[in-house]
Amino acid sequence: MPSPSRLVLGTRNSGKVDELRALLADLSLELVPADTLDDPPNVDEDAETLVGNAKKKAETFVARTGLPALADDTGLEVAALDGGPGVHTARFAGPDCTPEDNKKKLLEVLDGVDDRRARFRTVVALVDRSGTARTFEGICEGTITPESRGEGGFGYDPLFLPEGYDQTFAEMPPEAKNEISHRRRALDALRQFLTNGE
């Protein structure tokens, strides 16, 4: 798979786009966010795995644009929930839920639970024009806080305390989160592949 010069970002999540731009800024890549496209596709994330969803999103954007595409799927895996919500992270509180609904439900189901270990897991899929896919994974271990903390980030960031730190992702400056995040680790693997071909 040759290294692309233009890459469609297969997400409409502005928080993800900002992180992807920051984390790939050192590469000679023109990044094309989904919301800059005419009639960007809506992708039903109905795969049973993070890998499946990431590949499906990237493949859909390749088919629509004819350009290589990058997409990710991220799951919050909570030990006390047997690894859930996992692939259902974005819809944890129901099909039409908001991020606030998800955070509220997570705090409710963990109320009184001592084991609050959790991890974020990101799978990034890179699909070229021919449909060849490569996937890269990153994990950040941590715990779920008893209450929401911080105003930054997005999604579950106010509830996620990374291992070895005393600030949630939402309390950290974006550049600090980007140094240690699951997405950073997945994109480091992607960067190594794009620069070294391995």
SETOR-92230 format. One record per residue (C-alpha): residue number from 1; residue in three letters; x negated, y negated, z. Coordinates in pm, whole numbers. Example, Ala and Ser with C-alpha at 12.3 -4.5 7.8 and 13.67 -1.06 7.14 Angstrom:
2
1,ALA,-1230,450,780
2,SER,-1367,106,714
END
This chain:
198
1,MET,0,0,0
2,PRO,-172,-323,-115
3,SER,-162,-626,114
4,PRO,123,-861,11
5,SER,87,-1237,-37
6,ARG,457,-1311,22
7,LEU,663,-1133,283
8,VAL,1034,-1160,355
9,LEU,1117,-1156,726
10,GLY,1423,-935,756
11,THR,1583,-1104,1055
12,ARG,1818,-1394,1122
13,ASN,1710,-1413,1486
14,SER,1537,-1751,1511
15,GLY,1347,-1641,1822
16,LYS,1199,-1345,1636
17,VAL,1113,-1564,1336
18,ASP,926,-1809,1561
19,GLU,731,-1525,1722
20,LEU,652,-1361,1388
21,ARG,526,-1692,1246
22,ALA,304,-1750,1549
23,LEU,170,-1396,1556
24,LEU,94,-1378,1183
25,ALA,-31,-1736,1144
26,ASP,-393,-1629,1090
27,LEU,-310,-1416,783
28,SER,-295,-1547,425
29,LEU,74,-1473,399
30,GLU,367,-1680,282
31,LEU,648,-1581,518
32,VAL,1001,-1611,380
33,PRO,1261,-1614,660
34,ALA,1593,-1446,583
35,ASP,1793,-1764,646
36,THR,1610,-1943,361
37,LEU,1744,-1694,107
38,ASP,2056,-1743,-99
39,ASP,2316,-1508,47
40,PRO,2088,-1301,275
41,PRO,2222,-952,340
42,ASN,2387,-845,662
43,VAL,2245,-513,775
44,ASP,2452,-278,989
45,GLU,2201,-150,1244
46,ASP,2359,191,1279
47,ALA,2052,415,1278
48,GLU,1991,638,1578
49,THR,1634,516,1632
50,LEU,1439,190,1637
51,VAL,1231,321,1346
52,GLY,1545,390,1145
53,ASN,1689,44,1203
54,ALA,1362,-137,1127
55,LYS,1315,55,801
56,LYS,1677,6,699
57,LYS,1654,-372,748
58,ALA,1326,-402,557
59,GLU,1446,-177,273
60,THR,1766,-382,238
61,PHE,1569,-706,202
62,VAL,1331,-550,-52
63,ALA,1631,-437,-258
64,ARG,1787,-785,-240
65,THR,1475,-994,-310
66,GLY,1227,-772,-494
67,LEU,964,-883,-242
68,PRO,788,-681,27
69,ALA,973,-715,356
70,LEU,897,-696,725
71,ALA,1162,-614,984
72,ASP,1162,-495,1340
73,ASP,1391,-338,1589
74,THR,1332,-375,1960
75,GLY,1476,-178,2245
76,LEU,1477,-234,2618
77,GLU,1422,105,2780
78,VAL,1519,116,3148
79,ALA,1403,412,3356
80,ALA,1716,423,3574
81,LEU,1930,433,3258
82,ASP,1738,729,3110
83,GLY,1571,499,2858
84,GLY,1886,303,2776
85,PRO,2007,78,2635
86,GLY,1730,154,2382
87,VAL,1857,137,2026
88,HIS,2180,-20,2157
89,THR,1997,-305,2335
90,ALA,2156,-587,2131
91,ARG,2506,-439,2175
92,PHE,2473,-314,2532
93,ALA,2784,-497,2655
94,GLY,2994,-416,2347
95,PRO,3014,-477,1972
96,ASP,3082,-853,1989
97,CYS,2878,-931,2299
98,THR,2649,-1227,2354
99,PRO,2299,-1218,2506
100,GLU,2456,-1351,2827
101,ASP,2703,-1060,2829
102,ASN,2415,-815,2792
103,LYS,2213,-965,3075
104,LYS,2517,-972,3303
105,LYS,2595,-606,3233
106,LEU,2235,-499,3292
107,LEU,2227,-674,3630
108,GLU,2560,-516,3721
109,VAL,2458,-159,3635
110,LEU,2127,-200,3822
111,ASP,2288,-357,4130
112,GLY,2155,-167,4431
113,VAL,1914,42,4219
114,ASP,1560,56,4358
115,ASP,1387,190,4047
116,ARG,1380,-112,3817
117,ARG,1103,4,3585
118,ALA,1157,-87,3221
119,ARG,969,-140,2900
120,PHE,1024,-325,2578
121,ARG,945,-122,2268
122,THR,919,-278,1922
123,VAL,894,-94,1593
124,VAL,789,-304,1294
125,ALA,853,-173,943
126,LEU,666,-298,637
127,VAL,823,-192,307
128,ASP,662,-272,-28
129,ARG,831,-329,-366
130,SER,818,42,-448
131,GLY,999,131,-124
132,THR,694,273,53
133,ALA,732,215,427
134,ARG,479,192,709
135,THR,581,151,1073
136,PHE,390,12,1371
137,GLU,485,29,1740
138,GLY,417,-188,2042
139,ILE,515,-139,2408
140,CYS,514,-373,2708
141,GLU,575,-219,3050
142,GLY,745,-408,3332
143,THR,1044,-427,3564
144,ILE,1392,-582,3564
145,THR,1431,-872,3808
146,PRO,1736,-891,4040
147,GLU,1839,-1224,3888
148,SER,1783,-1429,3574
149,ARG,1464,-1638,3586
150,GLY,1346,-1896,3334
151,GLU,1485,-2087,3040
152,GLY,1252,-1982,2758
153,GLY,1246,-1689,2523
154,PHE,1561,-1509,2411
155,GLY,1762,-1196,2480
156,TYR,1662,-1019,2801
157,ASP,1348,-1231,2855
158,PRO,1481,-1394,3177
159,LEU,1517,-1047,3334
160,PHE,1191,-888,3222
161,LEU,885,-916,3446
162,PRO,582,-775,3262
163,GLU,354,-548,3460
164,GLY,77,-740,3639
165,TYR,247,-1081,3609
166,ASP,459,-1293,3842
167,GLN,655,-1474,3568
168,THR,930,-1331,3351
169,PHE,895,-1363,2975
170,ALA,1141,-1655,2995
171,GLU,925,-1835,3255
172,MET,608,-1804,3048
173,PRO,502,-2052,2780
174,PRO,564,-1892,2437
175,GLU,192,-1855,2369
176,ALA,146,-1665,2698
177,LYS,429,-1425,2616
178,ASN,289,-1377,2266
179,GLU,-44,-1267,2410
180,ILE,103,-964,2586
181,SER,439,-888,2428
182,HIS,557,-566,2268
183,ARG,599,-754,1939
184,ARG,240,-878,1960
185,ARG,112,-524,2006
186,ALA,314,-392,1711
187,LEU,197,-681,1493
188,ASP,-165,-629,1597
189,ALA,-135,-279,1451
190,LEU,27,-427,1138
191,ARG,-250,-689,1112
192,GLN,-517,-419,1131
193,PHE,-343,-232,851
194,LEU,-313,-544,631
195,THR,-672,-653,684
196,ASN,-846,-314,689
197,GLY,-598,-87,516
198,GLU,-582,144,818
END
